[in-house]
Amino acid sequence: MPGQILIADGDPGVLAGLAAVCRKGGWAACEARTAGEVLALARSEHPDVCLLDLDLAGAGLELLRELVALREAPSVVLLTSLADVPTAVAAMRQGAAEFLEQPVRRLVQEGVLERVL
């Protein structure tokens, strides 16, 4: 079953690449560049999954907490180029479904989305 993916990244190139992989995999994708856009789209579009750049405008784990607290919360897959074990553990404890280091290979992204959906 196709799912709705919310992709959140401040880098337009990364955002476009992630969205292209999602659409190629048959999923609907909406895009956000700021924390405010992420929350607005999460509330209005009710995505199944949010691919969230942990470094998005410094909002990372706080934005994760806000997403997880929504009534119709998406599964959150955190993406970061600065992965470290303490941050990954904190993210998983706060409700992240997955924690991936960027750049994310297409097959990894597709596999994670299929598993989380």
GUVOKOL-391278 format. One record per residue: residue number from 1; residue in one letter; chain; x, y, z of N, C-alpha, C in turn. Coordinates in nm, 2 decimals, decimal comma. Each point is the difference from the previous one (the first is absolute). Layout:
<lomis>
LOMI   i aa ch n.east n.north   n.up ca.east ca.north  ca.up c.east c.north   c.up
LOMI NUM  A  A      X       Y      Z       X        Y      Z      X       Y      Z
...
</lomis>
This chain:
<lomis>
LOMI   i aa ch n.east n.north   n.up ca.east ca.north  ca.up c.east c.north   c.up
LOMI   1  M  A   0,08   -0,12   0,00   -0,08     0,12   0,00   0,09    0,12   0,00
LOMI   2  P  A  -0,02    0,10  -0,09    0,08     0,12   0,00  -0,03    0,08   0,12
LOMI   3  G  A   0,10    0,07   0,04   -0,01     0,09   0,12   0,04    0,14  -0,03
LOMI   4  Q  A  -0,03    0,09   0,09    0,03     0,14  -0,01   0,13    0,03   0,08
LOMI   5  I  A   0,10    0,05  -0,06    0,12     0,03   0,06   0,02    0,15   0,01
LOMI   6  L  A   0,03    0,05   0,12    0,04     0,14   0,02   0,15    0,00   0,01
LOMI   7  I  A   0,06    0,08  -0,09    0,15     0,01  -0,01   0,04    0,14   0,05
LOMI   8  A  A   0,09    0,00   0,10    0,04     0,13   0,06   0,15    0,01   0,00
LOMI   9  D  A   0,04    0,10  -0,08    0,15     0,03  -0,01   0,02    0,14  -0,04
LOMI  10  G  A   0,09    0,07   0,06    0,03     0,14  -0,04   0,08    0,01  -0,13
LOMI  11  D  A   0,06   -0,11  -0,05    0,08     0,01  -0,12  -0,09   -0,04  -0,12
LOMI  12  P  A  -0,03    0,10  -0,09   -0,09    -0,03  -0,12   0,04   -0,12  -0,08
LOMI  13  G  A   0,13   -0,02  -0,02    0,05    -0,11  -0,08  -0,03   -0,14   0,07
LOMI  14  V  A   0,03   -0,01   0,13   -0,03    -0,12   0,07  -0,15   -0,02   0,01
LOMI  15  L  A  -0,08    0,10   0,02   -0,14    -0,01   0,00  -0,06   -0,05  -0,13
LOMI  16  A  A   0,05    0,05  -0,11   -0,04    -0,05  -0,13   0,04   -0,14  -0,03
LOMI  17  G  A   0,12   -0,04   0,04    0,04    -0,14  -0,01  -0,08   -0,10   0,07
LOMI  18  L  A  -0,02    0,04   0,13   -0,09    -0,09   0,08  -0,14   -0,02  -0,05
LOMI  19  A  A  -0,05    0,12  -0,04   -0,14     0,00  -0,06  -0,01   -0,09  -0,13
LOMI  20  A  A   0,11    0,01  -0,08    0,00    -0,07  -0,13   0,00   -0,15   0,03
LOMI  21  V  A   0,08   -0,05   0,10    0,01    -0,14   0,04  -0,14   -0,04   0,05
LOMI  22  C  A  -0,06    0,08   0,08   -0,13    -0,04   0,05  -0,11   -0,02  -0,11
LOMI  23  R  A   0,00    0,10  -0,09   -0,10     0,00  -0,11   0,03   -0,12  -0,09
LOMI  24  K  A   0,13   -0,02  -0,03    0,03    -0,12  -0,08  -0,04   -0,13   0,06
LOMI  25  G  A   0,00    0,00   0,13   -0,04    -0,12   0,07  -0,15   -0,02   0,01
LOMI  26  G  A  -0,08    0,10  -0,05   -0,14     0,00   0,00  -0,07    0,07   0,12
LOMI  27  W  A   0,08    0,07   0,08   -0,06     0,07   0,11  -0,03    0,14  -0,03
LOMI  28  A  A  -0,10    0,06   0,06   -0,03     0,14  -0,01   0,10    0,07   0,09
LOMI  29  A  A   0,05    0,12  -0,05    0,10     0,07   0,09  -0,04    0,15   0,00
LOMI  30  C  A   0,01    0,05   0,12   -0,01     0,15   0,02   0,13    0,04   0,07
LOMI  31  E  A   0,04    0,13  -0,03    0,13     0,05   0,04  -0,01    0,12   0,09
LOMI  32  A  A   0,09    0,00   0,10    0,01     0,11   0,09   0,14    0,04   0,02
LOMI  33  R  A   0,03    0,14   0,02    0,13     0,05   0,02   0,02    0,06   0,14
LOMI  34  T  A  -0,10    0,01   0,07    0,01     0,06   0,13  -0,08   -0,08   0,10
LOMI  35  A  A   0,03    0,02   0,13   -0,07    -0,07   0,11  -0,15    0,04  -0,01
LOMI  36  G  A  -0,03    0,12  -0,02   -0,14     0,05  -0,01  -0,08   -0,07  -0,11
LOMI  37  E  A   0,07   -0,01  -0,12   -0,06    -0,07  -0,11  -0,03   -0,15   0,03
LOMI  38  V  A   0,10   -0,06   0,07   -0,01    -0,14   0,04  -0,13   -0,02   0,08
LOMI  39  L  A  -0,01    0,08   0,11   -0,12    -0,02   0,09  -0,13    0,03  -0,08
LOMI  40  A  A   0,00    0,10  -0,08   -0,12     0,04  -0,07  -0,04   -0,11  -0,10
LOMI  41  L  A   0,09   -0,06  -0,07   -0,03    -0,11  -0,09  -0,04   -0,13   0,07
LOMI  42  A  A   0,07   -0,02   0,11   -0,03    -0,12   0,08  -0,15    0,01   0,05
LOMI  43  R  A  -0,04    0,11   0,04   -0,14     0,02   0,05  -0,10    0,00  -0,11
LOMI  44  S  A   0,03    0,05  -0,12   -0,10     0,01  -0,11   0,00   -0,12  -0,09
LOMI  45  E  A   0,12   -0,06  -0,02    0,01    -0,11  -0,10   0,00   -0,14   0,07
LOMI  46  H  A   0,02   -0,01   0,13    0,00    -0,12   0,07   0,09   -0,11  -0,07
LOMI  47  P  A   0,13    0,03  -0,02    0,09    -0,09  -0,06   0,01   -0,13   0,08
LOMI  48  D  A   0,04   -0,11  -0,07    0,03    -0,12   0,07   0,14    0,00   0,06
LOMI  49  V  A   0,09    0,06  -0,07    0,14     0,01   0,04   0,05    0,14  -0,02
LOMI  50  C  A   0,09    0,04   0,08    0,07     0,12  -0,01   0,15   -0,03  -0,01
LOMI  51  L  A   0,07    0,03  -0,11    0,14     0,00  -0,01   0,05    0,13   0,04
LOMI  52  L  A   0,06    0,01   0,12    0,04     0,12   0,07   0,14    0,02   0,01
LOMI  53  D  A   0,06    0,11  -0,06    0,14     0,03   0,02   0,01    0,05   0,14
LOMI  54  L  A   0,09   -0,07   0,08    0,02     0,03   0,14   0,05    0,14   0,02
LOMI  55  D  A   0,07    0,05  -0,10    0,07     0,13   0,00  -0,09    0,11  -0,05
LOMI  56  L  A  -0,13   -0,02  -0,03   -0,09     0,09  -0,06  -0,02    0,12   0,09
LOMI  57  A  A   0,07    0,11  -0,03   -0,01     0,13   0,07   0,02   -0,02   0,15
LOMI  58  G  A   0,08   -0,09   0,04    0,03    -0,02   0,14  -0,12   -0,06   0,08
LOMI  59  A  A  -0,11   -0,04  -0,07   -0,12    -0,04   0,07   0,00   -0,15   0,04
LOMI  60  G  A   0,09   -0,08  -0,07    0,01    -0,14   0,02  -0,08   -0,08   0,10
LOMI  61  L  A   0,05   -0,03   0,11   -0,07    -0,08   0,10  -0,12    0,06   0,05
LOMI  62  E  A  -0,01    0,13   0,02   -0,12     0,07   0,04  -0,11   -0,02  -0,10
LOMI  63  L  A   0,03    0,01  -0,13   -0,10    -0,02  -0,10  -0,04   -0,15   0,00
LOMI  64  L  A   0,09   -0,09   0,02   -0,04    -0,14   0,01  -0,10   -0,01   0,11
LOMI  65  R  A   0,02    0,06   0,12   -0,10    -0,01   0,11  -0,13    0,05  -0,04
LOMI  66  E  A   0,00    0,11  -0,07   -0,13     0,07  -0,04  -0,07   -0,09  -0,10
LOMI  67  L  A   0,07   -0,06  -0,09   -0,06    -0,09  -0,10  -0,06   -0,13   0,07
LOMI  68  V  A   0,07   -0,06   0,09   -0,04    -0,12   0,07  -0,13    0,03   0,09
LOMI  69  A  A  -0,01    0,12   0,04   -0,11     0,04   0,09  -0,13    0,03  -0,08
LOMI  70  L  A   0,01    0,01  -0,13   -0,12     0,03  -0,08  -0,11   -0,11   0,02
LOMI  71  R  A  -0,12    0,03  -0,01   -0,11    -0,10   0,01   0,02   -0,11  -0,11
LOMI  72  E  A   0,02    0,04  -0,12    0,03    -0,09  -0,11   0,15    0,01  -0,04
LOMI  73  A  A   0,08   -0,05   0,09    0,14     0,01  -0,01   0,06   -0,09  -0,11
LOMI  74  P  A   0,09    0,06  -0,09    0,06    -0,08  -0,10   0,12   -0,08   0,07
LOMI  75  S  A   0,04   -0,11  -0,06    0,13    -0,06   0,04   0,11    0,09  -0,05
LOMI  76  V  A   0,09    0,03   0,09    0,11     0,09  -0,04   0,13   -0,07  -0,02
LOMI  77  V  A   0,06    0,02  -0,12    0,13    -0,05  -0,03   0,09    0,12   0,00
LOMI  78  L  A   0,10    0,00   0,09    0,09     0,11   0,01   0,12   -0,02  -0,09
LOMI  79  L  A   0,04    0,11  -0,07    0,12    -0,01  -0,08   0,10    0,11   0,05
LOMI  80  T  A   0,12   -0,04   0,00    0,11     0,10   0,04   0,13   -0,03  -0,07
LOMI  81  S  A   0,08    0,10  -0,02    0,13    -0,02  -0,05   0,10   -0,01   0,11
LOMI  82  L  A  -0,04    0,03   0,12    0,09     0,00   0,12  -0,05   -0,10   0,10
LOMI  83  A  A  -0,01   -0,12  -0,04   -0,05    -0,11   0,09   0,09   -0,03   0,11
LOMI  84  D  A  -0,05   -0,02   0,12    0,08    -0,05   0,11  -0,10   -0,08   0,09
LOMI  85  V  A   0,06   -0,09   0,07   -0,08    -0,10   0,08  -0,09    0,07   0,10
LOMI  86  P  A   0,05    0,09   0,08   -0,09     0,06   0,10  -0,12    0,07  -0,06
LOMI  87  T  A   0,02    0,07  -0,11   -0,12     0,06  -0,07  -0,09   -0,10  -0,05
LOMI  88  A  A   0,05   -0,11  -0,06   -0,08    -0,11  -0,05  -0,09   -0,06   0,11
LOMI  89  V  A   0,07   -0,03   0,11   -0,07    -0,06   0,11  -0,11    0,10   0,05
LOMI  90  A  A   0,03    0,12   0,02   -0,10     0,10   0,05  -0,12    0,01  -0,10
LOMI  91  A  A   0,03    0,00  -0,13   -0,10     0,01  -0,10  -0,10   -0,13   0,01
LOMI  92  M  A   0,06   -0,11   0,01   -0,08    -0,12   0,01  -0,08    0,00   0,12
LOMI  93  R  A   0,05    0,04   0,11   -0,07     0,01   0,13  -0,12    0,10  -0,01
LOMI  94  Q  A   0,02    0,10  -0,08   -0,11     0,10  -0,02  -0,10   -0,03  -0,10
LOMI  95  G  A   0,02   -0,12  -0,07   -0,11    -0,04  -0,09   0,04   -0,01  -0,14
LOMI  96  A  A   0,12    0,02  -0,04    0,04    -0,02  -0,14  -0,01   -0,14  -0,04
LOMI  97  A  A  -0,05   -0,03  -0,12   -0,01    -0,13  -0,05   0,13   -0,06  -0,05
LOMI  98  E  A   0,08    0,09  -0,06    0,13    -0,03  -0,06   0,09    0,12   0,01
LOMI  99  F  A   0,13   -0,02  -0,01    0,10     0,10   0,01   0,10   -0,03  -0,11
LOMI 100  L  A   0,01    0,08  -0,10    0,09    -0,03  -0,11   0,10    0,11  -0,03
LOMI 101  E  A   0,12   -0,04  -0,03    0,11     0,10  -0,03  -0,01    0,03  -0,15
LOMI 102  Q  A   0,01    0,13  -0,03    0,00     0,05  -0,14   0,15    0,00  -0,05
LOMI 103  P  A   0,02   -0,02  -0,13   -0,11    -0,01  -0,10  -0,06   -0,14   0,01
LOMI 104  V  A  -0,13   -0,01  -0,03   -0,07    -0,12   0,01  -0,01   -0,06  -0,14
LOMI 105  R  A   0,05   -0,13  -0,02   -0,02    -0,06  -0,13  -0,14   -0,03  -0,03
LOMI 106  R  A  -0,04    0,01  -0,12   -0,13    -0,02  -0,05  -0,06   -0,13   0,05
LOMI 107  L  A   0,07   -0,11  -0,01   -0,05    -0,13   0,04  -0,03   -0,01   0,15
LOMI 108  V  A   0,09    0,07   0,08   -0,02     0,01   0,15  -0,12    0,07   0,03
LOMI 109  Q  A  -0,02    0,12  -0,07   -0,12     0,08   0,02  -0,12   -0,07  -0,03
LOMI 110  E  A  -0,01   -0,07  -0,11   -0,12    -0,08  -0,04  -0,03   -0,11   0,10
LOMI 111  G  A   0,11   -0,07   0,04   -0,02    -0,11   0,10  -0,05    0,05   0,13
LOMI 112  V  A   0,05    0,11   0,05   -0,05     0,06   0,12  -0,14    0,04  -0,01
LOMI 113  L  A  -0,04    0,07  -0,11   -0,14     0,04  -0,02  -0,09   -0,12   0,00
LOMI 114  E  A   0,04   -0,10  -0,07   -0,09    -0,12  -0,01  -0,02   -0,06   0,14
LOMI 115  R  A   0,11   -0,01   0,07   -0,01    -0,06   0,14  -0,08    0,09   0,09
LOMI 116  V  A   0,02    0,13   0,00   -0,07     0,09   0,09  -0,15    0,01  -0,04
LOMI 117  L  A  -0,03    0,00  -0,13   -0,14     0,01  -0,04  -0,08   -0,13   0,03
</lomis>
